[in-house]
Amino acid sequence: MADQKIGQLLDTLGVTVDLDEGDMVTDAHVLLKVVKPDGTASLVKAVSESLDWITLIGMLTAALHIENSGYTNARDDDQ
């Protein structure tokens, strides 16, 4: 299996993100469900080149927290 760029694939799947003007994305961790030709499913992960393992663990932990309990932006609470 060869490494593939996945930007166009994510576009095809309709993946979007809500960013404010001036926001700068610095790292990415992508989890993909892949269905093989024989019908079996697997999970595949992809990360940006600059993503270190400490930041990856932090991103995963934050994602689990958000999925399990929701997320409220502290800036939005003050308004």
N, C-alpha and C positions, 0 to 999 in steps of 0.2 A: 504494500500500500504506500503510495507516495503522498507527501505533504501537498496540500492544496490551499490556495487562498480562498477564504469563505465569505468575503464581503458581498459578492453577487448572490451567493446562496442565501445569506441572511436577508438581503433585499427581496429575493423571490419569496421567502417565507413571510414577508411582511413585518420583520422585526423593526421596531422603532424605539426611540428613547426621547424623553422630554428634557431638553437642555435649554438653558437660558442663553441669551446672546452673551458671548464672551467666555462661556464655559469651555474648559479645555480637558478633553478626555486624555488620560495619561496611561491607563492600563485597561486590559479587558480579560475576562475569563468567560468563555462560552462553553455551555454544556449542550450537546446535541444528542437527540435520540435518532439512531440510525436503524433502519429496517433492511436487513440483508436480503438478497435475492431468494433465499430459502425460507423467508418469513420470520427468521429470528430477529430479535431486537437487541440492541446494545446501546450503551452510553459512551460517548466520545467527548473528551474535553480538548479545548484549544485555549492557549493563552498568548497574550502579546509578548513580544520578545523581551521587553524590559521588566516584565512582571516577576518579582522575586517571591520566594516561597512564604515569607512572613506576610507580605501584603496579600498574597493569594489566600492564606488562612484567614486573615482579617476580612477579606471580601466574602469568603464563603460563610463565615460566622455571621456577618451582617446580613447576608442574603437569607440565611435560615431564620434569623430574628425577624426580619421584615415579613417573610412569608408566613411565619407562625403567629405574629402579633400585630402586623401592620406597621406603618411608618408615618409619622407626622413630622413635617419639616419645622424645626424650632423657630425659624424666621417667620413662618406663617402663623404660628401661635401668638406671636407678639402683636400682630396687626388687628 
